[in-house]
Amino acid sequence: MKNPENRPAGPAAAEDPAAFSAQAALSDALDASGAIVRRPGGRWLLPALALSLLAAMVLSLLIGRYHVPAGRIAAILLDSVGLGSSGVELDEAIVVRTLRLPRVLTAVLSGMGLALAGAAMQGVFRNPLVGPEILGVSSGASFGGALALSLGFSGGAALIPFAFLFGCGALALAFLLSRLARQSSTLGLVLAGVVVGGLFGALTGAITFLADPETKLPGLVYWLLGSFAEAGRDGVAFLAATAAVAGVPLLGLAWRLNVLSLGDSDAAALGLNVTALRWVAVTLAALFVAAQVAVSGGVAWVGLVIPHLGRMLVGPDHVRLLPTSALLGGLYLLLMDTLARTVAVHEIPIGLLTSLIGAPVFAFFFVKLRGRGWSHD
């Protein structure tokens, strides 16, 4: 029996013929429904994107107002892992290790997380016009960060926990509100997210209004617009931990997200616990959003726009779409950050650039889809 690319196979399936038969029947149903549309050339796309991302990271380490030759950067990186000589220049080592490398890694991890969360959310809601911020998580995290800054905390060690906890609190509040309204559908969850997002948005506005205009307001506004200027090892470690806790399981749900493309009733008839899958996927995606906002402030439109590009390249098969979107998101946000710190005398907030580019692109997709929901074309 042939094993299509979207059909799981492994030791468990080989040991349990009945389970393999159920998986095969489900895969055939997906193929017959048109839910999975494959694009040619996908075999080489992921390696090409990975190499492009690696090349962009190297290029970003080279670009900056303080010139460091490529050979010196390689020597510094090798020395950091104990494979090079100890005779590196101190100034160059500080620029590369302390300033550029954490910033590059933060931008890449943030972009990958936002794009992966966006692709998963669009699959859960079966609508390509939704983004990972839909549940109010980013508004809650923004409020937490603004509160920390207004209280005089600065730096990742204090700001990140505030923002992340309030982001998770916003998610929990949206879940609670939907349950209290006895709305278990996706529409009820979206409406609850809109309410929670509006609440925390108003609270953030109040903090901004009351902030000292000379000492706290400039830094508060700049952080809310999004920036990787303060990226450090704490933020990189936090994003990497979030990727391990939320990203890996989310990638593991890719095949089940394909099943949701059939619709709730068909997916349930094929043995999938639709409600549990939806809540788990939404929670994992929201953790990514909260972590990104906690580390670098508001960065909009990445999780909404990048999955569209991934879907154009590989189709709606989440087994391919999720990793493709993650790589595209990391590459995109890294390029945006490189532009933000090099095209002007003063650094441009990354949230401004992503909004300026993302809004027109989203408008294009909206017109192209003509307001429709999920599409298999």
TORKOL-4160 file (C-alpha; in steps of 0.2 Angstrom, whole numbers, padded with zeros to 4 digits, m for minus):
377
<pt num="1" X="0000" Y="0000" Z="0000"/>
<pt num="2" X="0007" Y="0017" Z="m0005"/>
<pt num="3" X="0009" Y="0030" Z="0009"/>
<pt num="4" X="0004" Y="0047" Z="0004"/>
<pt num="5" X="0014" Y="0061" Z="0011"/>
<pt num="6" X="0000" Y="0067" Z="0023"/>
<pt num="7" X="m0003" Y="0049" Z="0029"/>
<pt num="8" X="0006" Y="0046" Z="0046"/>
<pt num="9" X="0017" Y="0030" Z="0046"/>
<pt num="10" X="0028" Y="0024" Z="0059"/>
<pt num="11" X="0031" Y="0010" Z="0072"/>
<pt num="12" X="0014" Y="0011" Z="0080"/>
<pt num="13" X="0005" Y="0010" Z="0063"/>
<pt num="14" X="0016" Y="m0005" Z="0058"/>
<pt num="15" X="0012" Y="m0014" Z="0074"/>
<pt num="16" X="m0006" Y="m0010" Z="0073"/>
<pt num="17" X="m0014" Y="m0015" Z="0056"/>
<pt num="18" X="m0031" Y="m0009" Z="0062"/>
<pt num="19" X="m0024" Y="0008" Z="0066"/>
<pt num="20" X="m0015" Y="0009" Z="0050"/>
<pt num="21" X="m0031" Y="0005" Z="0041"/>
<pt num="22" X="m0040" Y="0019" Z="0050"/>
<pt num="23" X="m0026" Y="0031" Z="0045"/>
<pt num="24" X="m0026" Y="0025" Z="0027"/>
<pt num="25" X="m0045" Y="0028" Z="0026"/>
<pt num="26" X="m0044" Y="0045" Z="0034"/>
<pt num="27" X="m0030" Y="0050" Z="0022"/>
<pt num="28" X="m0040" Y="0044" Z="0007"/>
<pt num="29" X="m0055" Y="0054" Z="0013"/>
<pt num="30" X="m0044" Y="0069" Z="0014"/>
<pt num="31" X="m0037" Y="0067" Z="m0003"/>
<pt num="32" X="m0055" Y="0064" Z="m0010"/>
<pt num="33" X="m0062" Y="0079" Z="m0002"/>
<pt num="34" X="m0049" Y="0091" Z="m0010"/>
<pt num="35" X="m0043" Y="0096" Z="0008"/>
<pt num="36" X="m0025" Y="0093" Z="0003"/>
<pt num="37" X="m0019" Y="0101" Z="m0012"/>
<pt num="38" X="0000" Y="0098" Z="m0016"/>
<pt num="39" X="0011" Y="0110" Z="m0025"/>
<pt num="40" X="0025" Y="0103" Z="m0036"/>
<pt num="41" X="0043" Y="0106" Z="m0030"/>
<pt num="42" X="0039" Y="0105" Z="m0012"/>
<pt num="43" X="0053" Y="0092" Z="m0009"/>
<pt num="44" X="0067" Y="0105" Z="m0011"/>
<pt num="45" X="0058" Y="0120" Z="m0004"/>
<pt num="46" X="0061" Y="0117" Z="0015"/>
<pt num="47" X="0080" Y="0114" Z="0013"/>
<pt num="48" X="0081" Y="0130" Z="0002"/>
<pt num="49" X="0071" Y="0140" Z="0014"/>
<pt num="50" X="0082" Y="0134" Z="0028"/>
<pt num="51" X="0098" Y="0138" Z="0019"/>
<pt num="52" X="0091" Y="0155" Z="0014"/>
<pt num="53" X="0087" Y="0159" Z="0033"/>
<pt num="54" X="0105" Y="0153" Z="0038"/>
<pt num="55" X="0112" Y="0165" Z="0024"/>
<pt num="56" X="0101" Y="0179" Z="0030"/>
<pt num="57" X="0107" Y="0177" Z="0048"/>
<pt num="58" X="0125" Y="0177" Z="0042"/>
<pt num="59" X="0122" Y="0193" Z="0032"/>
<pt num="60" X="0113" Y="0201" Z="0046"/>
<pt num="61" X="0128" Y="0198" Z="0057"/>
<pt num="62" X="0139" Y="0207" Z="0044"/>
<pt num="63" X="0128" Y="0222" Z="0043"/>
<pt num="64" X="0129" Y="0237" Z="0055"/>
<pt num="65" X="0137" Y="0253" Z="0059"/>
<pt num="66" X="0152" Y="0245" Z="0067"/>
<pt num="67" X="0160" Y="0235" Z="0053"/>
<pt num="68" X="0166" Y="0218" Z="0057"/>
<pt num="69" X="0174" Y="0207" Z="0043"/>
<pt num="70" X="0166" Y="0190" Z="0039"/>
<pt num="71" X="0182" Y="0181" Z="0044"/>
<pt num="72" X="0182" Y="0189" Z="0061"/>
<pt num="73" X="0164" Y="0185" Z="0064"/>
<pt num="74" X="0167" Y="0167" Z="0060"/>
<pt num="75" X="0182" Y="0167" Z="0072"/>
<pt num="76" X="0171" Y="0175" Z="0086"/>
<pt num="77" X="0157" Y="0162" Z="0084"/>
<pt num="78" X="0170" Y="0148" Z="0084"/>
<pt num="79" X="0178" Y="0155" Z="0099"/>
<pt num="80" X="0161" Y="0156" Z="0108"/>
<pt num="81" X="0159" Y="0137" Z="0107"/>
<pt num="82" X="0178" Y="0134" Z="0111"/>
<pt num="83" X="0183" Y="0129" Z="0093"/>
<pt num="84" X="0193" Y="0145" Z="0089"/>
<pt num="85" X="0208" Y="0155" Z="0095"/>
<pt num="86" X="0206" Y="0166" Z="0110"/>
<pt num="87" X="0214" Y="0181" Z="0101"/>
<pt num="88" X="0198" Y="0190" Z="0095"/>
<pt num="89" X="0197" Y="0208" Z="0097"/>
<pt num="90" X="0186" Y="0213" Z="0113"/>
<pt num="91" X="0176" Y="0227" Z="0104"/>
<pt num="92" X="0172" Y="0215" Z="0089"/>
<pt num="93" X="0167" Y="0201" Z="0101"/>
<pt num="94" X="0156" Y="0212" Z="0111"/>
<pt num="95" X="0147" Y="0219" Z="0095"/>
<pt num="96" X="0144" Y="0201" Z="0088"/>
<pt num="97" X="0141" Y="0191" Z="0104"/>
<pt num="98" X="0132" Y="0204" Z="0115"/>
<pt num="99" X="0123" Y="0215" Z="0102"/>
<pt num="100" X="0120" Y="0207" Z="0085"/>
<pt num="101" X="0119" Y="0188" Z="0088"/>
<pt num="102" X="0105" Y="0189" Z="0102"/>
<pt num="103" X="0096" Y="0201" Z="0091"/>
<pt num="104" X="0097" Y="0190" Z="0076"/>
<pt num="105" X="0091" Y="0175" Z="0085"/>
<pt num="106" X="0077" Y="0184" Z="0094"/>
<pt num="107" X="0071" Y="0191" Z="0077"/>
<pt num="108" X="0071" Y="0173" Z="0069"/>
<pt num="109" X="0063" Y="0164" Z="0084"/>
<pt num="110" X="0050" Y="0178" Z="0085"/>
<pt num="111" X="0046" Y="0177" Z="0066"/>
<pt num="112" X="0045" Y="0158" Z="0066"/>
<pt num="113" X="0034" Y="0158" Z="0082"/>
<pt num="114" X="0022" Y="0171" Z="0075"/>
<pt num="115" X="0020" Y="0163" Z="0058"/>
<pt num="116" X="0018" Y="0145" Z="0065"/>
<pt num="117" X="0005" Y="0151" Z="0077"/>
<pt num="118" X="m0004" Y="0161" Z="0063"/>
<pt num="119" X="m0004" Y="0145" Z="0051"/>
<pt num="120" X="m0011" Y="0134" Z="0065"/>
<pt num="121" X="m0024" Y="0147" Z="0070"/>
<pt num="122" X="m0030" Y="0149" Z="0052"/>
<pt num="123" X="m0031" Y="0130" Z="0051"/>
<pt num="124" X="m0041" Y="0129" Z="0068"/>
<pt num="125" X="m0053" Y="0142" Z="0063"/>
<pt num="126" X="m0054" Y="0136" Z="0045"/>
<pt num="127" X="m0052" Y="0154" Z="0039"/>
<pt num="128" X="m0036" Y="0161" Z="0031"/>
<pt num="129" X="m0041" Y="0179" Z="0037"/>
<pt num="130" X="m0038" Y="0177" Z="0055"/>
<pt num="131" X="m0022" Y="0180" Z="0065"/>
<pt num="132" X="m0014" Y="0174" Z="0081"/>
<pt num="133" X="m0018" Y="0190" Z="0090"/>
<pt num="134" X="m0037" Y="0186" Z="0088"/>
<pt num="135" X="m0039" Y="0180" Z="0106"/>
<pt num="136" X="m0033" Y="0196" Z="0114"/>
<pt num="137" X="m0017" Y="0188" Z="0120"/>
<pt num="138" X="m0006" Y="0201" Z="0112"/>
<pt num="139" X="m0016" Y="0215" Z="0120"/>
<pt num="140" X="m0014" Y="0206" Z="0137"/>
<pt num="141" X="0005" Y="0204" Z="0135"/>
<pt num="142" X="0006" Y="0222" Z="0130"/>
<pt num="143" X="m0003" Y="0228" Z="0145"/>
<pt num="144" X="0009" Y="0217" Z="0156"/>
<pt num="145" X="0024" Y="0225" Z="0148"/>
<pt num="146" X="0017" Y="0242" Z="0149"/>
<pt num="147" X="0013" Y="0239" Z="0168"/>
<pt num="148" X="0031" Y="0233" Z="0171"/>
<pt num="149" X="0038" Y="0248" Z="0163"/>
<pt num="150" X="0027" Y="0260" Z="0172"/>
<pt num="151" X="0032" Y="0252" Z="0188"/>
<pt num="152" X="0050" Y="0256" Z="0185"/>
<pt num="153" X="0055" Y="0238" Z="0179"/>
<pt num="154" X="0067" Y="0237" Z="0164"/>
<pt num="155" X="0076" Y="0223" Z="0156"/>
<pt num="156" X="0071" Y="0205" Z="0151"/>
<pt num="157" X="0072" Y="0198" Z="0168"/>
<pt num="158" X="0058" Y="0208" Z="0175"/>
<pt num="159" X="0048" Y="0213" Z="0160"/>
<pt num="160" X="0046" Y="0196" Z="0151"/>
<pt num="161" X="0037" Y="0188" Z="0166"/>
<pt num="162" X="0025" Y="0202" Z="0168"/>
<pt num="163" X="0021" Y="0202" Z="0149"/>
<pt num="164" X="0020" Y="0183" Z="0147"/>
<pt num="165" X="0009" Y="0181" Z="0163"/>
<pt num="166" X="m0004" Y="0194" Z="0157"/>
<pt num="167" X="m0004" Y="0187" Z="0140"/>
<pt num="168" X="m0008" Y="0170" Z="0147"/>
<pt num="169" X="m0021" Y="0178" Z="0158"/>
<pt num="170" X="m0029" Y="0186" Z="0144"/>
<pt num="171" X="m0031" Y="0169" Z="0135"/>
<pt num="172" X="m0038" Y="0161" Z="0151"/>
<pt num="173" X="m0050" Y="0176" Z="0153"/>
<pt num="174" X="m0056" Y="0173" Z="0135"/>
<pt num="175" X="m0058" Y="0154" Z="0138"/>
<pt num="176" X="m0068" Y="0158" Z="0154"/>
<pt num="177" X="m0079" Y="0171" Z="0145"/>
<pt num="178" X="m0084" Y="0159" Z="0131"/>
<pt num="179" X="m0088" Y="0146" Z="0144"/>
<pt num="180" X="m0099" Y="0158" Z="0154"/>
<pt num="181" X="m0108" Y="0163" Z="0138"/>
<pt num="182" X="m0110" Y="0144" Z="0134"/>
<pt num="183" X="m0102" Y="0147" Z="0118"/>
<pt num="184" X="m0090" Y="0132" Z="0113"/>
<pt num="185" X="m0090" Y="0136" Z="0095"/>
<pt num="186" X="m0075" Y="0146" Z="0087"/>
<pt num="187" X="m0086" Y="0161" Z="0084"/>
<pt num="188" X="m0089" Y="0162" Z="0103"/>
<pt num="189" X="m0071" Y="0161" Z="0107"/>
<pt num="190" X="m0067" Y="0174" Z="0094"/>
<pt num="191" X="m0080" Y="0186" Z="0101"/>
<pt num="192" X="m0073" Y="0183" Z="0119"/>
<pt num="193" X="m0056" Y="0187" Z="0112"/>
<pt num="194" X="m0062" Y="0203" Z="0105"/>
<pt num="195" X="m0069" Y="0208" Z="0122"/>
<pt num="196" X="m0053" Y="0204" Z="0131"/>
<pt num="197" X="m0042" Y="0212" Z="0118"/>
<pt num="198" X="m0053" Y="0228" Z="0120"/>
<pt num="199" X="m0052" Y="0228" Z="0139"/>
<pt num="200" X="m0033" Y="0226" Z="0139"/>
<pt num="201" X="m0031" Y="0238" Z="0125"/>
<pt num="202" X="m0040" Y="0251" Z="0136"/>
<pt num="203" X="m0030" Y="0247" Z="0151"/>
<pt num="204" X="m0014" Y="0249" Z="0141"/>
<pt num="205" X="m0020" Y="0266" Z="0135"/>
<pt num="206" X="m0024" Y="0272" Z="0152"/>
<pt num="207" X="m0006" Y="0267" Z="0158"/>
<pt num="208" X="0001" Y="0277" Z="0143"/>
<pt num="209" X="m0010" Y="0292" Z="0147"/>
<pt num="210" X="m0004" Y="0292" Z="0165"/>
<pt num="211" X="0014" Y="0289" Z="0162"/>
<pt num="212" X="0027" Y="0302" Z="0165"/>
<pt num="213" X="0030" Y="0311" Z="0148"/>
<pt num="214" X="0048" Y="0314" Z="0152"/>
<pt num="215" X="0055" Y="0299" Z="0160"/>
<pt num="216" X="0043" Y="0284" Z="0156"/>
<pt num="217" X="0032" Y="0288" Z="0141"/>
<pt num="218" X="0045" Y="0288" Z="0127"/>
<pt num="219" X="0052" Y="0271" Z="0132"/>
<pt num="220" X="0034" Y="0264" Z="0135"/>
<pt num="221" X="0028" Y="0270" Z="0117"/>
<pt num="222" X="0044" Y="0263" Z="0109"/>
<pt num="223" X="0042" Y="0246" Z="0117"/>
<pt num="224" X="0023" Y="0245" Z="0112"/>
<pt num="225" X="0028" Y="0249" Z="0094"/>
<pt num="226" X="0040" Y="0234" Z="0094"/>
<pt num="227" X="0059" Y="0233" Z="0094"/>
<pt num="228" X="0073" Y="0220" Z="0095"/>
<pt num="229" X="0085" Y="0234" Z="0101"/>
<pt num="230" X="0085" Y="0227" Z="0119"/>
<pt num="231" X="0087" Y="0209" Z="0113"/>
<pt num="232" X="0098" Y="0199" Z="0125"/>
<pt num="233" X="0102" Y="0181" Z="0131"/>
<pt num="234" X="0087" Y="0181" Z="0142"/>
<pt num="235" X="0075" Y="0184" Z="0128"/>
<pt num="236" X="0083" Y="0171" Z="0117"/>
<pt num="237" X="0082" Y="0158" Z="0130"/>
<pt num="238" X="0064" Y="0162" Z="0134"/>
<pt num="239" X="0059" Y="0161" Z="0116"/>
<pt num="240" X="0069" Y="0145" Z="0113"/>
<pt num="241" X="0060" Y="0137" Z="0128"/>
<pt num="242" X="0043" Y="0142" Z="0121"/>
<pt num="243" X="0048" Y="0134" Z="0105"/>
<pt num="244" X="0052" Y="0118" Z="0113"/>
<pt num="245" X="0036" Y="0118" Z="0124"/>
<pt num="246" X="0023" Y="0125" Z="0111"/>
<pt num="247" X="0031" Y="0124" Z="0094"/>
<pt num="248" X="0036" Y="0105" Z="0094"/>
<pt num="249" X="0019" Y="0099" Z="0099"/>
<pt num="250" X="0011" Y="0111" Z="0087"/>
<pt num="251" X="0020" Y="0104" Z="0073"/>
<pt num="252" X="0015" Y="0087" Z="0079"/>
<pt num="253" X="m0003" Y="0092" Z="0077"/>
<pt num="254" X="m0001" Y="0096" Z="0058"/>
<pt num="255" X="m0010" Y="0080" Z="0052"/>
<pt num="256" X="m0024" Y="0082" Z="0064"/>
<pt num="257" X="m0026" Y="0100" Z="0058"/>
<pt num="258" X="m0028" Y="0093" Z="0040"/>
<pt num="259" X="m0043" Y="0083" Z="0047"/>
<pt num="260" X="m0051" Y="0099" Z="0053"/>
<pt num="261" X="m0051" Y="0104" Z="0035"/>
<pt num="262" X="m0065" Y="0092" Z="0032"/>
<pt num="263" X="m0077" Y="0101" Z="0044"/>
<pt num="264" X="m0081" Y="0097" Z="0062"/>
<pt num="265" X="m0094" Y="0084" Z="0059"/>
<pt num="266" X="m0084" Y="0074" Z="0047"/>
<pt num="267" X="m0068" Y="0075" Z="0058"/>
<pt num="268" X="m0078" Y="0069" Z="0073"/>
<pt num="269" X="m0085" Y="0055" Z="0063"/>
<pt num="270" X="m0067" Y="0050" Z="0058"/>
<pt num="271" X="m0063" Y="0048" Z="0077"/>
<pt num="272" X="m0055" Y="0066" Z="0080"/>
<pt num="273" X="m0059" Y="0075" Z="0097"/>
<pt num="274" X="m0063" Y="0091" Z="0088"/>
<pt num="275" X="m0065" Y="0102" Z="0104"/>
<pt num="276" X="m0050" Y="0095" Z="0113"/>
<pt num="277" X="m0039" Y="0098" Z="0097"/>
<pt num="278" X="m0045" Y="0116" Z="0095"/>
<pt num="279" X="m0042" Y="0121" Z="0113"/>
<pt num="280" X="m0025" Y="0113" Z="0113"/>
<pt num="281" X="m0019" Y="0121" Z="0096"/>
<pt num="282" X="m0026" Y="0138" Z="0101"/>
<pt num="283" X="m0017" Y="0137" Z="0118"/>
<pt num="284" X="0000" Y="0132" Z="0110"/>
<pt num="285" X="m0002" Y="0146" Z="0097"/>
<pt num="286" X="m0006" Y="0159" Z="0110"/>
<pt num="287" X="0009" Y="0154" Z="0121"/>
<pt num="288" X="0020" Y="0159" Z="0106"/>
<pt num="289" X="0011" Y="0176" Z="0104"/>
<pt num="290" X="0013" Y="0180" Z="0122"/>
<pt num="291" X="0031" Y="0175" Z="0122"/>
<pt num="292" X="0035" Y="0186" Z="0107"/>
<pt num="293" X="0026" Y="0201" Z="0114"/>
<pt num="294" X="0035" Y="0199" Z="0131"/>
<pt num="295" X="0052" Y="0199" Z="0123"/>
<pt num="296" X="0050" Y="0212" Z="0109"/>
<pt num="297" X="0034" Y="0222" Z="0111"/>
<pt num="298" X="0020" Y="0222" Z="0098"/>
<pt num="299" X="0025" Y="0215" Z="0080"/>
<pt num="300" X="0009" Y="0214" Z="0070"/>
<pt num="301" X="0003" Y="0206" Z="0054"/>
<pt num="302" X="0017" Y="0192" Z="0053"/>
<pt num="303" X="0006" Y="0178" Z="0059"/>
<pt num="304" X="m0008" Y="0184" Z="0047"/>
<pt num="305" X="0001" Y="0187" Z="0031"/>
<pt num="306" X="0016" Y="0174" Z="0031"/>
<pt num="307" X="0005" Y="0159" Z="0031"/>
<pt num="308" X="m0004" Y="0165" Z="0015"/>
<pt num="309" X="0013" Y="0165" Z="0006"/>
<pt num="310" X="0017" Y="0148" Z="0013"/>
<pt num="311" X="0000" Y="0141" Z="0007"/>
<pt num="312" X="0004" Y="0148" Z="m0010"/>
<pt num="313" X="0020" Y="0138" Z="m0011"/>
<pt num="314" X="0015" Y="0122" Z="m0003"/>
<pt num="315" X="m0004" Y="0122" Z="m0002"/>
<pt num="316" X="m0015" Y="0119" Z="0013"/>
<pt num="317" X="m0007" Y="0103" Z="0019"/>
<pt num="318" X="m0002" Y="0108" Z="0037"/>
<pt num="319" X="0012" Y="0094" Z="0037"/>
<pt num="320" X="0021" Y="0106" Z="0024"/>
<pt num="321" X="0013" Y="0122" Z="0028"/>
<pt num="322" X="0018" Y="0124" Z="0047"/>
<pt num="323" X="0037" Y="0121" Z="0044"/>
<pt num="324" X="0036" Y="0132" Z="0028"/>
<pt num="325" X="0027" Y="0146" Z="0037"/>
<pt num="326" X="0039" Y="0145" Z="0052"/>
<pt num="327" X="0055" Y="0147" Z="0040"/>
<pt num="328" X="0047" Y="0161" Z="0030"/>
<pt num="329" X="0042" Y="0170" Z="0046"/>
<pt num="330" X="0059" Y="0169" Z="0053"/>
<pt num="331" X="0067" Y="0175" Z="0036"/>
<pt num="332" X="0054" Y="0189" Z="0034"/>
<pt num="333" X="0056" Y="0196" Z="0052"/>
<pt num="334" X="0075" Y="0195" Z="0051"/>
<pt num="335" X="0075" Y="0205" Z="0035"/>
<pt num="336" X="0063" Y="0218" Z="0042"/>
<pt num="337" X="0074" Y="0220" Z="0058"/>
<pt num="338" X="0089" Y="0222" Z="0047"/>
<pt num="339" X="0080" Y="0236" Z="0037"/>
<pt num="340" X="0074" Y="0244" Z="0054"/>
<pt num="341" X="0091" Y="0246" Z="0060"/>
<pt num="342" X="0100" Y="0251" Z="0044"/>
<pt num="343" X="0089" Y="0262" Z="0033"/>
<pt num="344" X="0088" Y="0277" Z="0044"/>
<pt num="345" X="0099" Y="0287" Z="0056"/>
<pt num="346" X="0087" Y="0282" Z="0070"/>
<pt num="347" X="0081" Y="0264" Z="0072"/>
<pt num="348" X="0063" Y="0262" Z="0066"/>
<pt num="349" X="0052" Y="0252" Z="0077"/>
<pt num="350" X="0049" Y="0235" Z="0069"/>
<pt num="351" X="0031" Y="0235" Z="0072"/>
<pt num="352" X="0029" Y="0250" Z="0060"/>
<pt num="353" X="0038" Y="0241" Z="0046"/>
<pt num="354" X="0028" Y="0225" Z="0048"/>
<pt num="355" X="0012" Y="0235" Z="0048"/>
<pt num="356" X="0016" Y="0246" Z="0033"/>
<pt num="357" X="0020" Y="0230" Z="0023"/>
<pt num="358" X="0007" Y="0218" Z="0031"/>
<pt num="359" X="m0008" Y="0229" Z="0029"/>
<pt num="360" X="m0007" Y="0231" Z="0010"/>
<pt num="361" X="m0003" Y="0213" Z="0008"/>
<pt num="362" X="m0018" Y="0208" Z="0019"/>
<pt num="363" X="m0029" Y="0219" Z="0009"/>
<pt num="364" X="m0023" Y="0210" Z="m0007"/>
<pt num="365" X="m0027" Y="0193" Z="0000"/>
<pt num="366" X="m0044" Y="0200" Z="0006"/>
<pt num="367" X="m0049" Y="0206" Z="m0011"/>
<pt num="368" X="m0043" Y="0190" Z="m0019"/>
<pt num="369" X="m0053" Y="0179" Z="m0007"/>
<pt num="370" X="m0068" Y="0191" Z="m0008"/>
<pt num="371" X="m0072" Y="0189" Z="0010"/>
<pt num="372" X="m0073" Y="0170" Z="0009"/>
<pt num="373" X="m0068" Y="0159" Z="0023"/>
<pt num="374" X="m0057" Y="0143" Z="0021"/>
<pt num="375" X="m0052" Y="0140" Z="0003"/>
<pt num="376" X="m0044" Y="0124" Z="m0005"/>
<pt num="377" X="m0038" Y="0132" Z="m0021"/>
